[in-house]
Amino acid sequence: MAKGNVLVIGSNATRIEIQGGKTGPTGQYLNETVVPIMTLIDAGYDIVLATPDGTKPHIDEASLSAQHFGGDEKAFEQAKSFYAENAFVNHPRTLRSVLDDGLDGYAAVFVPGGQAPVVDLMQNPEMGEILRYFHTHKKPTALLCHGPIAVVAAMPKAREFRAALVARDMTKAAELAKGWQYTGYKMTVFSASEEKYVEDQILHGKMYFTMPEALQAAGGNVQNGTVDFAPHVVEDRELITGQNPRSDHLVGETLVKALSRKALAA
């Protein structure tokens, strides 16, 4: 018998805006999606996957490499097979249907990274409803790499906040963020220096804002690690955030421990 259900929220984005009116390819990172999910399954939890439009998240081709699995080709192949063949991955729900059925049956929520959440989840009103529920009920809320940007959606005016960031109006962004549920929370996210590598090597263009400046403008206490692309996880109250792709195992393990503490306290 499963210990409980964990809601995994994926993005439907396949392109991301870059400066100059262009776009670059995006999606979820394979390891950031599969590794924490497999950790949860191994710990005895059932998974429900949901996305804004109910279709399977697109995997960013930049993540299709064994290097994201510590150079382990076998682990890479297992992850690809898991994502291609697993029933719940291939039959995601819509965020709306999850909300309509109620969230009481979920022990935690997890949002994987890849840049895709920057496009849709951070300004999705249903994402916001889900986050506000988990925040109010103090249930573990874990997000990885670019995934932590999704916590912006908890704002009433998340769409306008994102537009202010794109316009480089940080004063307006800060004004729109007043009353945000996660103000003052310690958190981490993909750093500006890590993002530069992606901009130079993958997007071949510059994004409109970095993840740390966005969360800082919102009122978050962003704490990045001292070494780029080294595992780094920050836990504050119900919020668990991992900085980069190599934080995949650590964020999964931290979430399982938080779920265990929650169960013991119940």
Secondary structure as GFF3:
##gff-version 3
##sequence-region A 1 266
A	DSSP	beta_strand	4	9	.	.	.	ID=ss1
A	DSSP	beta_strand	15	18	.	.	.	ID=ss2
A	DSSP	beta_strand	22	25	.	.	.	ID=ss3
A	DSSP	alpha_helix	30	42	.	.	.	ID=ss4
A	DSSP	beta_strand	45	51	.	.	.	ID=ss5
A	DSSP	three_ten_helix	61	63	.	.	.	ID=ss6
A	DSSP	three_ten_helix	66	69	.	.	.	ID=ss7
A	DSSP	alpha_helix	73	85	.	.	.	ID=ss8
A	DSSP	alpha_helix	87	90	.	.	.	ID=ss9
A	DSSP	beta_strand	93	94	.	.	.	ID=ss10
A	DSSP	alpha_helix	95	101	.	.	.	ID=ss11
A	DSSP	beta_strand	106	111	.	.	.	ID=ss12
A	DSSP	three_ten_helix	116	118	.	.	.	ID=ss13
A	DSSP	three_ten_helix	121	123	.	.	.	ID=ss14
A	DSSP	alpha_helix	125	136	.	.	.	ID=ss15
A	DSSP	beta_strand	141	144	.	.	.	ID=ss16
A	DSSP	three_ten_helix	147	154	.	.	.	ID=ss17
A	DSSP	alpha_helix	158	166	.	.	.	ID=ss18
A	DSSP	alpha_helix	170	176	.	.	.	ID=ss19
A	DSSP	beta_strand	186	187	.	.	.	ID=ss20
A	DSSP	alpha_helix	192	198	.	.	.	ID=ss21
A	DSSP	pi_helix	199	203	.	.	.	ID=ss22
A	DSSP	alpha_helix	211	218	.	.	.	ID=ss23
A	DSSP	beta_strand	221	222	.	.	.	ID=ss24
A	DSSP	beta_strand	233	236	.	.	.	ID=ss25
A	DSSP	beta_strand	239	242	.	.	.	ID=ss26
A	DSSP	three_ten_helix	245	247	.	.	.	ID=ss27
A	DSSP	alpha_helix	248	265	.	.	.	ID=ss28
###
